[in-house]
Amino acid sequence: MKYLKALALILVALSLFVFAALAVDQERISLRFLSWQSPQLSAFWWLLIALVIGLSLGMSYGAWLNIRLRFANRRLQKAVDQVQQQSLRQTKPGKRGKSEASQIEAQPQTPPDPSTPAAMLTAAAESGARNQVTSAHSAKHST
């Protein structure tokens, strides 16, 4: 995290230096694209316009990506919750009689088919939990 802060500080300082140097240069230029020609402005204003457009496009793309990933995460979380509820219903005998519960326990359990969506979600949730534990463990020991 220290490196990111240092890099951000260096980039801000470099940007300020470039903009200060360009603000002093007041030579007017015009941009030409095919047959279109822009009005004459100093190079500072053209770079500032490009910076603002780039920042706004980057932020809007980031927001769009964030919203898309949040919806996907919400959809997957609902699916995981449904799978967990189904597995709880299957493991709890509930209000059944003792004979029904003992018959269920006596039946051999077959492993779930790994190609079903419920099994894939369960495997993904378990591997995600393992990855979080290992990343937390490695982060704890790396500092």
N, CA, C and O atoms as a GROMACS GRO file, in nm:
protein
  572
    1MET      N    1   0.081  -0.118   0.000
    1MET     CA    2   0.000   0.000   0.000
    1MET      C    3   0.086   0.125   0.000
    1MET      O    4   0.048   0.227  -0.057
    2LYS      N    5   0.205   0.116   0.066
    2LYS     CA    6   0.295   0.231   0.067
    2LYS      C    7   0.340   0.265  -0.075
    2LYS      O    8   0.354   0.382  -0.111
    3TYR      N    9   0.362   0.160  -0.156
    3TYR     CA   10   0.410   0.183  -0.292
    3TYR      C   11   0.304   0.251  -0.377
    3TYR      O   12   0.336   0.335  -0.460
    4LEU      N   13   0.178   0.215  -0.357
    4LEU     CA   14   0.070   0.279  -0.432
    4LEU      C   15   0.057   0.426  -0.397
    4LEU      O   16   0.036   0.510  -0.484
    5LYS      N   17   0.069   0.457  -0.267
    5LYS     CA   18   0.062   0.597  -0.226
    5LYS      C   19   0.178   0.676  -0.283
    5LYS      O   20   0.160   0.789  -0.327
    6ALA      N   21   0.296   0.618  -0.281
    6ALA     CA   22   0.413   0.686  -0.336
    6ALA      C   23   0.399   0.707  -0.486
    6ALA      O   24   0.431   0.813  -0.539
    7LEU      N   25   0.349   0.604  -0.555
    7LEU     CA   26   0.329   0.616  -0.700
    7LEU      C   27   0.224   0.723  -0.732
    7LEU      O   28   0.242   0.801  -0.826
    8ALA      N   29   0.115   0.727  -0.656
    8ALA     CA   30   0.012   0.828  -0.677
    8ALA      C   31   0.067   0.968  -0.652
    8ALA      O   32   0.037   1.060  -0.728
    9LEU      N   33   0.148   0.984  -0.549
    9LEU     CA   34   0.207   1.114  -0.518
    9LEU      C   35   0.302   1.158  -0.630
    9LEU      O   36   0.302   1.274  -0.669
   10ILE      N   37   0.381   1.065  -0.680
   10ILE     CA   38   0.473   1.098  -0.789
   10ILE      C   39   0.396   1.137  -0.915
   10ILE      O   40   0.433   1.233  -0.982
   11LEU      N   41   0.290   1.064  -0.946
   11LEU     CA   42   0.210   1.096  -1.064
   11LEU      C   43   0.141   1.232  -1.052
   11LEU      O   44   0.134   1.307  -1.149
   12VAL      N   45   0.091   1.264  -0.934
   12VAL     CA   46   0.028   1.394  -0.913
   12VAL      C   47   0.131   1.505  -0.927
   12VAL      O   48   0.104   1.607  -0.991
   13ALA      N   49   0.248   1.487  -0.867
   13ALA     CA   50   0.353   1.589  -0.876
   13ALA      C   51   0.399   1.608  -1.021
   13ALA      O   52   0.419   1.721  -1.066
   14LEU      N   53   0.415   1.498  -1.093
   14LEU     CA   54   0.456   1.507  -1.233
   14LEU      C   55   0.348   1.576  -1.317
   14LEU      O   56   0.380   1.658  -1.403
   15SER      N   57   0.222   1.544  -1.293
   15SER     CA   58   0.113   1.608  -1.366
   15SER      C   59   0.108   1.757  -1.337
   15SER      O   60   0.089   1.837  -1.428
   16LEU      N   61   0.125   1.794  -1.211
   16LEU     CA   62   0.126   1.937  -1.176
   16LEU      C   63   0.241   2.010  -1.244
   16LEU      O   64   0.226   2.122  -1.290
   17PHE      N   65   0.356   1.945  -1.249
   17PHE     CA   66   0.471   2.007  -1.314
   17PHE      C   67   0.446   2.028  -1.463
   17PHE      O   68   0.476   2.133  -1.519
   18VAL      N   69   0.389   1.924  -1.528
   18VAL     CA   70   0.361   1.934  -1.672
   18VAL      C   71   0.258   2.043  -1.699
   18VAL      O   72   0.274   2.124  -1.790
   19PHE      N   73   0.151   2.045  -1.618
   19PHE     CA   74   0.049   2.147  -1.640
   19PHE      C   75   0.100   2.287  -1.610
   19PHE      O   76   0.062   2.382  -1.679
   20ALA      N   77   0.185   2.302  -1.510
   20ALA     CA   78   0.242   2.433  -1.480
   20ALA      C   79   0.333   2.478  -1.595
   20ALA      O   80   0.331   2.596  -1.633
   21ALA      N   81   0.411   2.387  -1.651
   21ALA     CA   82   0.498   2.423  -1.763
   21ALA      C   83   0.416   2.460  -1.886
   21ALA      O   84   0.453   2.551  -1.961
   22LEU      N   85   0.306   2.389  -1.908
   22LEU     CA   86   0.224   2.419  -2.025
   22LEU      C   87   0.140   2.545  -2.005
   22LEU      O   88   0.106   2.612  -2.102
   23ALA      N   89   0.106   2.577  -1.881
   23ALA     CA   90   0.028   2.698  -1.856
   23ALA      C   91   0.109   2.823  -1.888
   23ALA      O   92   0.054   2.926  -1.926
   24VAL      N   93   0.241   2.813  -1.874
   24VAL     CA   94   0.327   2.926  -1.906
   24VAL      C   95   0.333   2.946  -2.057
   24VAL      O   96   0.338   3.060  -2.105
   25ASP      N   97   0.332   2.838  -2.132
   25ASP     CA   98   0.337   2.845  -2.278
   25ASP      C   99   0.197   2.879  -2.329
   25ASP      O  100   0.107   2.795  -2.327
   26GLN      N  101   0.178   3.002  -2.374
   26GLN     CA  102   0.046   3.048  -2.417
   26GLN      C  103   0.031   3.050  -2.570
   26GLN      O  104  -0.057   3.117  -2.622
   27GLU      N  105   0.115   2.977  -2.640
   27GLU     CA  106   0.104   2.972  -2.785
   27GLU      C  107  -0.027   2.905  -2.823
   27GLU      O  108  -0.060   2.797  -2.773
   28ARG      N  109  -0.101   2.966  -2.910
   28ARG     CA  110  -0.232   2.914  -2.950
   28ARG      C  111  -0.214   2.816  -3.066
   28ARG      O  112  -0.141   2.842  -3.162
   29ILE      N  113  -0.283   2.703  -3.052
   29ILE     CA  114  -0.280   2.602  -3.157
   29ILE      C  115  -0.423   2.560  -3.188
   29ILE      O  116  -0.514   2.578  -3.106
   30SER      N  117  -0.442   2.505  -3.307
   30SER     CA  118  -0.573   2.451  -3.342
   30SER      C  119  -0.552   2.307  -3.390
   30SER      O  120  -0.452   2.275  -3.453
   31LEU      N  121  -0.647   2.224  -3.358
   31LEU     CA  122  -0.641   2.085  -3.398
   31LEU      C  123  -0.714   2.067  -3.530
   31LEU      O  124  -0.815   2.133  -3.556
   32ARG      N  125  -0.663   1.977  -3.613
   32ARG     CA  126  -0.725   1.952  -3.742
   32ARG      C  127  -0.747   1.802  -3.757
   32ARG      O  128  -0.656   1.722  -3.738
   33PHE      N  129  -0.872   1.765  -3.791
   33PHE     CA  130  -0.908   1.625  -3.814
   33PHE      C  131  -0.988   1.620  -3.942
   33PHE      O  132  -1.098   1.676  -3.951
   34LEU      N  133  -0.933   1.553  -4.043
   34LEU     CA  134  -0.991   1.546  -4.178
   34LEU      C  135  -1.016   1.689  -4.226
   34LEU      O  136  -0.920   1.763  -4.249
   35SER      N  137  -1.141   1.729  -4.242
   35SER     CA  138  -1.168   1.865  -4.290
   35SER      C  139  -1.211   1.957  -4.176
   35SER      O  140  -1.234   2.076  -4.199
   36TRP      N  141  -1.222   1.905  -4.056
   36TRP     CA  142  -1.266   1.986  -3.941
   36TRP      C  143  -1.146   2.052  -3.875
   36TRP      O  144  -1.041   1.989  -3.860
   37GLN      N  145  -1.161   2.177  -3.836
   37GLN     CA  146  -1.054   2.248  -3.767
   37GLN      C  147  -1.113   2.311  -3.641
   37GLN      O  148  -1.219   2.373  -3.644
   38SER      N  149  -1.043   2.293  -3.530
   38SER     CA  150  -1.092   2.342  -3.401
   38SER      C  151  -1.056   2.490  -3.385
   38SER      O  152  -0.974   2.544  -3.459
   39PRO      N  153  -1.120   2.553  -3.288
   39PRO     CA  154  -1.079   2.691  -3.258
   39PRO      C  155  -0.939   2.692  -3.195
   39PRO      O  156  -0.892   2.590  -3.145
   40GLN      N  157  -0.874   2.807  -3.199
   40GLN     CA  158  -0.739   2.816  -3.146
   40GLN      C  159  -0.742   2.837  -2.995
   40GLN      O  160  -0.800   2.932  -2.944
   41LEU      N  161  -0.677   2.745  -2.926
   41LEU     CA  162  -0.661   2.752  -2.781
   41LEU      C  163  -0.516   2.718  -2.749
   41LEU      O  164  -0.444   2.664  -2.832
   42SER      N  165  -0.474   2.752  -2.626
   42SER     CA  166  -0.338   2.717  -2.588
   42SER      C  167  -0.328   2.566  -2.564
   42SER      O  168  -0.430   2.500  -2.542
   43ALA      N  169  -0.207   2.513  -2.570
   43ALA     CA  170  -0.185   2.370  -2.552
   43ALA      C  171  -0.231   2.326  -2.413
   43ALA      O  172  -0.277   2.212  -2.396
   44PHE      N  173  -0.220   2.413  -2.314
   44PHE     CA  174  -0.266   2.381  -2.179
   44PHE      C  175  -0.413   2.344  -2.179
   44PHE      O  176  -0.453   2.245  -2.118
   45TRP      N  177  -0.495   2.424  -2.246
   45TRP     CA  178  -0.640   2.398  -2.246
   45TRP      C  179  -0.673   2.270  -2.321
   45TRP      O  180  -0.764   2.197  -2.280
   46TRP      N  181  -0.603   2.242  -2.430
   46TRP     CA  182  -0.630   2.117  -2.502
   46TRP      C  183  -0.594   1.996  -2.416
   46TRP      O  184  -0.668   1.897  -2.414
   47LEU      N  185  -0.483   2.003  -2.345
   47LEU     CA  186  -0.445   1.892  -2.257
   47LEU      C  187  -0.540   1.879  -2.138
   47LEU      O  188  -0.571   1.768  -2.095
   48LEU      N  189  -0.586   1.992  -2.086
   48LEU     CA  190  -0.681   1.988  -1.976
   48LEU      C  191  -0.814   1.927  -2.022
   48LEU      O  192  -0.875   1.850  -1.948
   49ILE      N  193  -0.858   1.962  -2.141
   49ILE     CA  194  -0.982   1.903  -2.196
   49ILE      C  195  -0.965   1.753  -2.215
   49ILE      O  196  -1.055   1.675  -2.182
   50ALA      N  197  -0.850   1.712  -2.269
   50ALA     CA  198  -0.825   1.569  -2.287
   50ALA      C  199  -0.821   1.496  -2.153
   50ALA      O  200  -0.871   1.384  -2.143
   51LEU      N  201  -0.763   1.558  -2.051
   51LEU     CA  202  -0.758   1.497  -1.918
   51LEU      C  203  -0.898   1.480  -1.860
   51LEU      O  204  -0.930   1.374  -1.807
   52VAL      N  205  -0.980   1.583  -1.871
   52VAL     CA  206  -1.116   1.576  -1.817
   52VAL      C  207  -1.198   1.471  -1.890
   52VAL      O  208  -1.272   1.395  -1.827
   53ILE      N  209  -1.186   1.466  -2.021
   53ILE     CA  210  -1.260   1.365  -2.098
   53ILE      C  211  -1.212   1.225  -2.060
   53ILE      O  212  -1.294   1.134  -2.042
   54GLY      N  213  -1.082   1.206  -2.049
   54GLY     CA  214  -1.028   1.076  -2.012
   54GLY      C  215  -1.070   1.033  -1.872
   54GLY      O  216  -1.106   0.917  -1.851
   55LEU      N  217  -1.067   1.127  -1.777
   55LEU     CA  218  -1.110   1.095  -1.641
   55LEU      C  219  -1.258   1.059  -1.637
   55LEU      O  220  -1.297   0.964  -1.569
   56SER      N  221  -1.340   1.135  -1.709
   56SER     CA  222  -1.484   1.106  -1.705
   56SER      C  223  -1.515   0.973  -1.774
   56SER      O  224  -1.600   0.898  -1.726
   57LEU      N  225  -1.448   0.943  -1.885
   57LEU     CA  226  -1.470   0.813  -1.950
   57LEU      C  227  -1.422   0.698  -1.861
   57LEU      O  228  -1.489   0.595  -1.852
   58GLY      N  229  -1.308   0.714  -1.798
   58GLY     CA  230  -1.256   0.610  -1.708
   58GLY      C  231  -1.345   0.588  -1.588
   58GLY      O  232  -1.369   0.473  -1.549
   59MET      N  233  -1.395   0.696  -1.530
   59MET     CA  234  -1.484   0.681  -1.413
   59MET      C  235  -1.618   0.620  -1.452
   59MET      O  236  -1.673   0.539  -1.378
   60SER      N  237  -1.671   0.658  -1.568
   60SER     CA  238  -1.800   0.601  -1.610
   60SER      C  239  -1.783   0.452  -1.643
   60SER      O  240  -1.872   0.373  -1.612
   61TYR      N  241  -1.672   0.414  -1.705
   61TYR     CA  242  -1.648   0.272  -1.732
   61TYR      C  243  -1.631   0.195  -1.602
   61TYR      O  244  -1.684   0.085  -1.588
   62GLY      N  245  -1.559   0.252  -1.508
   62GLY     CA  246  -1.541   0.188  -1.378
   62GLY      C  247  -1.673   0.171  -1.304
   62GLY      O  248  -1.697   0.067  -1.242
   63ALA      N  249  -1.758   0.273  -1.310
   63ALA     CA  250  -1.889   0.263  -1.244
   63ALA      C  251  -1.975   0.157  -1.312
   63ALA      O  252  -2.042   0.079  -1.245
   64TRP      N  253  -1.973   0.154  -1.445
   64TRP     CA  254  -2.051   0.054  -1.519
   64TRP      C  255  -2.003  -0.087  -1.486
   64TRP      O  256  -2.084  -0.178  -1.464
   65LEU      N  257  -1.873  -0.106  -1.482
   65LEU     CA  258  -1.816  -0.236  -1.448
   65LEU      C  259  -1.850  -0.275  -1.305
   65LEU      O  260  -1.882  -0.391  -1.278
   66ASN      N  261  -1.843  -0.179  -1.213
   66ASN     CA  262  -1.875  -0.206  -1.074
   66ASN      C  263  -2.022  -0.248  -1.058
   66ASN      O  264  -2.051  -0.343  -0.985
   67ILE      N  265  -2.111  -0.179  -1.125
   67ILE     CA  266  -2.254  -0.213  -1.118
   67ILE      C  267  -2.278  -0.351  -1.176
   67ILE      O  268  -2.352  -0.431  -1.118
   68ARG      N  269  -2.216  -0.380  -1.288
   68ARG     CA  270  -2.233  -0.511  -1.352
   68ARG      C  271  -2.184  -0.623  -1.261
   68ARG      O  272  -2.249  -0.727  -1.249
   69LEU      N  273  -2.069  -0.604  -1.198
   69LEU     CA  274  -2.015  -0.705  -1.109
   69LEU      C  275  -2.097  -0.720  -0.982
   69LEU      O  276  -2.109  -0.830  -0.928
   70ARG      N  277  -2.154  -0.610  -0.933
   70ARG     CA  278  -2.240  -0.619  -0.814
   70ARG      C  279  -2.366  -0.701  -0.843
   70ARG      O  280  -2.407  -0.782  -0.761
   71PHE      N  281  -2.426  -0.678  -0.960
   71PHE     CA  282  -2.544  -0.757  -0.996
   71PHE      C  283  -2.509  -0.904  -1.012
   71PHE      O  284  -2.585  -0.991  -0.968
   72ALA      N  285  -2.395  -0.933  -1.073
   72ALA     CA  286  -2.353  -1.073  -1.087
   72ALA      C  287  -2.326  -1.134  -0.950
   72ALA      O  288  -2.361  -1.250  -0.926
   73ASN      N  289  -2.263  -1.059  -0.862
   73ASN     CA  290  -2.236  -1.108  -0.728
   73ASN      C  291  -2.365  -1.134  -0.652
   73ASN      O  292  -2.378  -1.234  -0.582
   74ARG      N  293  -2.461  -1.044  -0.665
   74ARG     CA  294  -2.589  -1.061  -0.597
   74ARG      C  295  -2.661  -1.186  -0.649
   74ARG      O  296  -2.717  -1.262  -0.571
   75ARG      N  297  -2.658  -1.206  -0.782
   75ARG     CA  298  -2.722  -1.324  -0.841
   75ARG      C  299  -2.656  -1.452  -0.791
   75ARG      O  300  -2.726  -1.548  -0.756
   76LEU      N  301  -2.523  -1.455  -0.787
   76LEU     CA  302  -2.453  -1.573  -0.739
   76LEU      C  303  -2.475  -1.596  -0.590
   76LEU      O  304  -2.485  -1.710  -0.545
   77GLN      N  305  -2.483  -1.487  -0.513
   77GLN     CA  306  -2.507  -1.502  -0.370
   77GLN      C  307  -2.646  -1.561  -0.344
   77GLN      O  308  -2.662  -1.643  -0.254
   78LYS      N  309  -2.745  -1.520  -0.423
   78LYS     CA  310  -2.878  -1.577  -0.409
   78LYS      C  311  -2.877  -1.725  -0.442
   78LYS      O  312  -2.942  -1.805  -0.375
   79ALA      N  313  -2.802  -1.763  -0.546
   79ALA     CA  314  -2.794  -1.904  -0.583
   79ALA      C  315  -2.725  -1.984  -0.473
   79ALA      O  316  -2.767  -2.096  -0.443
   80VAL      N  317  -2.620  -1.928  -0.414
   80VAL     CA  318  -2.550  -1.997  -0.305
   80VAL      C  319  -2.643  -2.011  -0.185
   80VAL      O  320  -2.645  -2.116  -0.120
   81ASP      N  321  -2.719  -1.907  -0.154
   81ASP     CA  322  -2.814  -1.915  -0.043
   81ASP      C  323  -2.919  -2.023  -0.067
   81ASP      O  324  -2.955  -2.096   0.025
   82GLN      N  325  -2.969  -2.032  -0.191
   82GLN     CA  326  -3.067  -2.136  -0.222
   82GLN      C  327  -3.007  -2.275  -0.205
   82GLN      O  328  -3.072  -2.365  -0.152
   83VAL      N  329  -2.884  -2.293  -0.250
   83VAL     CA  330  -2.818  -2.423  -0.236
   83VAL      C  331  -2.799  -2.457  -0.089
   83VAL      O  332  -2.820  -2.571  -0.048
   84GLN      N  333  -2.758  -2.359  -0.010
   84GLN     CA  334  -2.740  -2.383   0.132
   84GLN      C  335  -2.872  -2.417   0.200
   84GLN      O  336  -2.876  -2.506   0.286
   85GLN      N  337  -2.979  -2.348   0.163
   85GLN     CA  338  -3.109  -2.379   0.221
   85GLN      C  339  -3.155  -2.519   0.182
   85GLN      O  340  -3.210  -2.592   0.264
   86GLN      N  341  -3.131  -2.557   0.057
   86GLN     CA  342  -3.167  -2.692   0.014
   86GLN      C  343  -3.087  -2.797   0.090
   86GLN      O  344  -3.141  -2.900   0.129
   87SER      N  345  -2.960  -2.771   0.110
   87SER     CA  346  -2.878  -2.869   0.182
   87SER      C  347  -2.920  -2.877   0.328
   87SER      O  348  -2.914  -2.984   0.388
   88LEU      N  349  -2.962  -2.764   0.388
   88LEU     CA  350  -3.010  -2.767   0.526
   88LEU      C  351  -3.141  -2.846   0.536
   88LEU      O  352  -3.162  -2.922   0.631
   89ARG      N  353  -3.228  -2.828   0.437
   89ARG     CA  354  -3.353  -2.903   0.438
   89ARG      C  355  -3.329  -3.052   0.425
   89ARG      O  356  -3.400  -3.133   0.484
   90GLN      N  357  -3.228  -3.088   0.347
   90GLN     CA  358  -3.199  -3.229   0.326
   90GLN      C  359  -3.132  -3.291   0.448
   90GLN      O  360  -3.153  -3.409   0.476
   91THR      N  361  -3.053  -3.215   0.523
   91THR     CA  362  -2.983  -3.272   0.636
   91THR      C  363  -3.067  -3.272   0.763
   91THR      O  364  -3.048  -3.360   0.848
   92LYS      N  365  -3.160  -3.177   0.780
   92LYS     CA  366  -3.243  -3.173   0.900
   92LYS      C  367  -3.366  -3.262   0.880
   92LYS      O  368  -3.436  -3.249   0.780
   93PRO      N  369  -3.393  -3.351   0.976
   93PRO     CA  370  -3.511  -3.435   0.962
   93PRO      C  371  -3.640  -3.356   0.982
   93PRO      O  372  -3.744  -3.398   0.932
   94GLY      N  373  -3.636  -3.244   1.051
   94GLY     CA  374  -3.755  -3.162   1.067
   94GLY      C  375  -3.855  -3.226   1.161
   94GLY      O  376  -3.818  -3.271   1.270
   95LYS      N  377  -3.983  -3.230   1.121
   95LYS     CA  378  -4.089  -3.283   1.206
   95LYS      C  379  -4.124  -3.425   1.170
   95LYS      O  380  -4.236  -3.469   1.195
   96ARG      N  381  -4.033  -3.498   1.114
   96ARG     CA  382  -4.058  -3.637   1.078
   96ARG      C  383  -4.052  -3.723   1.204
   96ARG      O  384  -3.996  -3.685   1.306
   97GLY      N  385  -4.110  -3.838   1.193
   97GLY     CA  386  -4.104  -3.932   1.304
   97GLY      C  387  -3.967  -3.994   1.315
   97GLY      O  388  -3.884  -3.978   1.226
   98LYS      N  389  -3.944  -4.065   1.424
   98LYS     CA  390  -3.814  -4.126   1.445
   98LYS      C  391  -3.786  -4.234   1.342
   98LYS      O  392  -3.671  -4.253   1.301
   99SER      N  393  -3.888  -4.304   1.300
   99SER     CA  394  -3.865  -4.412   1.204
   99SER      C  395  -3.825  -4.356   1.068
   99SER      O  396  -3.738  -4.413   1.002
  100GLU      N  397  -3.887  -4.245   1.026
  100GLU     CA  398  -3.850  -4.185   0.898
  100GLU      C  399  -3.708  -4.130   0.904
  100GLU      O  400  -3.631  -4.144   0.809
  101ALA      N  401  -3.672  -4.067   1.016
  101ALA     CA  402  -3.538  -4.011   1.030
  101ALA      C  403  -3.435  -4.121   1.030
  101ALA      O  404  -3.327  -4.105   0.972
  102SER      N  405  -3.465  -4.233   1.096
  102SER     CA  406  -3.368  -4.342   1.098
  102SER      C  407  -3.356  -4.407   0.961
  102SER      O  408  -3.248  -4.455   0.925
  103GLN      N  409  -3.465  -4.410   0.884
  103GLN     CA  410  -3.458  -4.466   0.748
  103GLN      C  411  -3.371  -4.376   0.660
  103GLN      O  412  -3.294  -4.426   0.578
  104ILE      N  413  -3.384  -4.246   0.676
  104ILE     CA  414  -3.303  -4.153   0.596
  104ILE      C  415  -3.156  -4.169   0.631
  104ILE      O  416  -3.070  -4.170   0.543
  105GLU      N  417  -3.127  -4.181   0.761
  105GLU     CA  418  -2.988  -4.195   0.803
  105GLU      C  419  -2.931  -4.329   0.759
  105GLU      O  420  -2.812  -4.339   0.732
  106ALA      N  421  -3.016  -4.432   0.752
  106ALA     CA  422  -2.967  -4.565   0.717
  106ALA      C  423  -2.936  -4.577   0.569
  106ALA      O  424  -2.856  -4.662   0.529
  107GLN      N  425  -2.998  -4.491   0.485
  107GLN     CA  426  -2.973  -4.500   0.342
  107GLN      C  427  -2.833  -4.448   0.311
  107GLN      O  428  -2.790  -4.347   0.367
  108PRO      N  429  -2.762  -4.519   0.224
  108PRO     CA  430  -2.629  -4.470   0.187
  108PRO      C  431  -2.642  -4.343   0.104
  108PRO      O  432  -2.727  -4.332   0.016
  109GLN      N  433  -2.557  -4.247   0.135
  109GLN     CA  434  -2.563  -4.121   0.062
  109GLN      C  435  -2.468  -4.127  -0.056
  109GLN      O  436  -2.352  -4.166  -0.044
  110THR      N  437  -2.521  -4.089  -0.170
  110THR     CA  438  -2.439  -4.083  -0.291
  110THR      C  439  -2.390  -3.941  -0.307
  110THR      O  440  -2.462  -3.847  -0.276
  111PRO      N  441  -2.270  -3.923  -0.355
  111PRO     CA  442  -2.220  -3.788  -0.374
  111PRO      C  443  -2.299  -3.718  -0.485
  111PRO      O  444  -2.345  -3.784  -0.579
  112PRO      N  445  -2.315  -3.586  -0.475
  112PRO     CA  446  -2.392  -3.515  -0.577
  112PRO      C  447  -2.320  -3.517  -0.711
  112PRO      O  448  -2.197  -3.526  -0.718
  113ASP      N  449  -2.399  -3.508  -0.816
  113ASP     CA  450  -2.344  -3.505  -0.951
  113ASP      C  451  -2.268  -3.374  -0.969
  113ASP      O  452  -2.326  -3.267  -0.953
  114PRO      N  453  -2.138  -3.379  -1.003
  114PRO     CA  454  -2.060  -3.255  -1.011
  114PRO      C  455  -2.100  -3.166  -1.128
  114PRO      O  456  -2.055  -3.051  -1.134
  115SER      N  457  -2.182  -3.215  -1.219
  115SER     CA  458  -2.219  -3.132  -1.333
  115SER      C  459  -2.344  -3.049  -1.306
  115SER      O  460  -2.380  -2.966  -1.389
  116THR      N  461  -2.411  -3.068  -1.193
  116THR     CA  462  -2.530  -2.990  -1.163
  116THR      C  463  -2.490  -2.851  -1.116
  116THR      O  464  -2.383  -2.833  -1.059
  117PRO      N  465  -2.577  -2.752  -1.142
  117PRO     CA  466  -2.543  -2.615  -1.100
  117PRO      C  467  -2.525  -2.602  -0.950
  117PRO      O  468  -2.441  -2.526  -0.904
  118ALA      N  469  -2.603  -2.677  -0.873
  118ALA     CA  470  -2.590  -2.668  -0.728
  118ALA      C  471  -2.453  -2.718  -0.682
  118ALA      O  472  -2.391  -2.657  -0.595
  119ALA      N  473  -2.405  -2.826  -0.740
  119ALA     CA  474  -2.274  -2.880  -0.704
  119ALA      C  475  -2.163  -2.785  -0.747
  119ALA      O  476  -2.064  -2.768  -0.676
  120MET      N  477  -2.180  -2.723  -0.864
  120MET     CA  478  -2.078  -2.628  -0.910
  120MET      C  479  -2.072  -2.507  -0.819
  120MET      O  480  -1.963  -2.458  -0.787
  121LEU      N  481  -2.189  -2.456  -0.775
  121LEU     CA  482  -2.191  -2.341  -0.686
  121LEU      C  483  -2.129  -2.376  -0.551
  121LEU      O  484  -2.054  -2.297  -0.493
  122THR      N  485  -2.160  -2.495  -0.502
  122THR     CA  486  -2.103  -2.538  -0.375
  122THR      C  487  -1.952  -2.550  -0.386
  122THR      O  488  -1.879  -2.507  -0.296
  123ALA      N  489  -1.903  -2.608  -0.494
  123ALA     CA  490  -1.759  -2.620  -0.514
  123ALA      C  491  -1.693  -2.484  -0.528
  123ALA      O  492  -1.584  -2.461  -0.475
  124ALA      N  493  -1.760  -2.392  -0.598
  124ALA     CA  494  -1.705  -2.257  -0.614
  124ALA      C  495  -1.701  -2.185  -0.481
  124ALA      O  496  -1.605  -2.114  -0.450
  125ALA      N  497  -1.806  -2.202  -0.400
  125ALA     CA  498  -1.808  -2.137  -0.268
  125ALA      C  499  -1.699  -2.193  -0.179
  125ALA      O  500  -1.633  -2.118  -0.107
  126GLU      N  501  -1.680  -2.325  -0.182
  126GLU     CA  502  -1.576  -2.386  -0.099
  126GLU      C  503  -1.437  -2.343  -0.144
  126GLU      O  504  -1.351  -2.314  -0.060
  127SER      N  505  -1.414  -2.338  -0.275
  127SER     CA  506  -1.282  -2.296  -0.322
  127SER      C  507  -1.259  -2.149  -0.293
  127SER      O  508  -1.146  -2.109  -0.264
  128GLY      N  509  -1.365  -2.066  -0.302
  128GLY     CA  510  -1.351  -1.925  -0.267
  128GLY      C  511  -1.317  -1.907  -0.121
  128GLY      O  512  -1.235  -1.821  -0.086
  129ALA      N  513  -1.379  -1.988  -0.034
  129ALA     CA  514  -1.348  -1.980   0.108
  129ALA      C  515  -1.204  -2.023   0.134
  129ALA      O  516  -1.134  -1.963   0.215
  130ARG      N  517  -1.158  -2.129   0.064
  130ARG     CA  518  -1.019  -2.171   0.080
  130ARG      C  519  -0.924  -2.064   0.032
  130ARG      O  520  -0.821  -2.039   0.095
  131ASN      N  521  -0.958  -1.997  -0.081
  131ASN     CA  522  -0.871  -1.892  -0.133
  131ASN      C  523  -0.865  -1.774  -0.036
  131ASN      O  524  -0.759  -1.714  -0.018
  132GLN      N  525  -0.979  -1.740   0.026
  132GLN     CA  526  -0.978  -1.630   0.122
  132GLN      C  527  -0.894  -1.664   0.243
  132GLN      O  528  -0.821  -1.579   0.295
  133VAL      N  529  -0.903  -1.788   0.289
  133VAL     CA  530  -0.824  -1.828   0.405
  133VAL      C  531  -0.677  -1.826   0.372
  133VAL      O  532  -0.597  -1.776   0.451
  134THR      N  533  -0.638  -1.878   0.254
  134THR     CA  534  -0.496  -1.880   0.218
  134THR      C  535  -0.444  -1.740   0.192
  134THR      O  536  -0.330  -1.709   0.227
  135SER      N  537  -0.527  -1.652   0.129
  135SER     CA  538  -0.479  -1.516   0.105
  135SER      C  539  -0.467  -1.440   0.236
  135SER      O  540  -0.375  -1.361   0.252
  136ALA      N  541  -0.560  -1.463   0.330
  136ALA     CA  542  -0.548  -1.398   0.461
  136ALA      C  543  -0.426  -1.451   0.536
  136ALA      O  544  -0.356  -1.376   0.604
  137HIS      N  545  -0.402  -1.582   0.523
  137HIS     CA  546  -0.287  -1.641   0.589
  137HIS      C  547  -0.157  -1.586   0.532
  137HIS      O  548  -0.065  -1.553   0.606
  138SER      N  549  -0.149  -1.577   0.398
  138SER     CA  550  -0.026  -1.527   0.337
  138SER      C  551  -0.008  -1.377   0.364
  138SER      O  552   0.105  -1.330   0.379
  139ALA      N  553  -0.119  -1.302   0.370
  139ALA     CA  554  -0.107  -1.159   0.400
  139ALA      C  555  -0.062  -1.138   0.544
  139ALA      O  556   0.012  -1.045   0.574
  140LYS      N  557  -0.107  -1.225   0.632
  140LYS     CA  558  -0.069  -1.214   0.772
  140LYS      C  559   0.079  -1.241   0.791
  140LYS      O  560   0.144  -1.174   0.870
  141HIS      N  561   0.133  -1.337   0.719
  141HIS     CA  562   0.272  -1.376   0.736
  141HIS      C  563   0.368  -1.297   0.648
  141HIS      O  564   0.489  -1.305   0.666
  142SER      N  565   0.315  -1.220   0.553
  142SER     CA  566   0.404  -1.143   0.466
  142SER      C  567   0.445  -1.011   0.528
  142SER      O  568   0.545  -0.952   0.487
  143THR      N  569   0.369  -0.962   0.626
  143THR     CA  570   0.403  -0.832   0.688
  143THR      C  571   0.494  -0.848   0.805
  143THR      O  572   0.533  -0.749   0.868
   0.00000   0.00000   0.00000
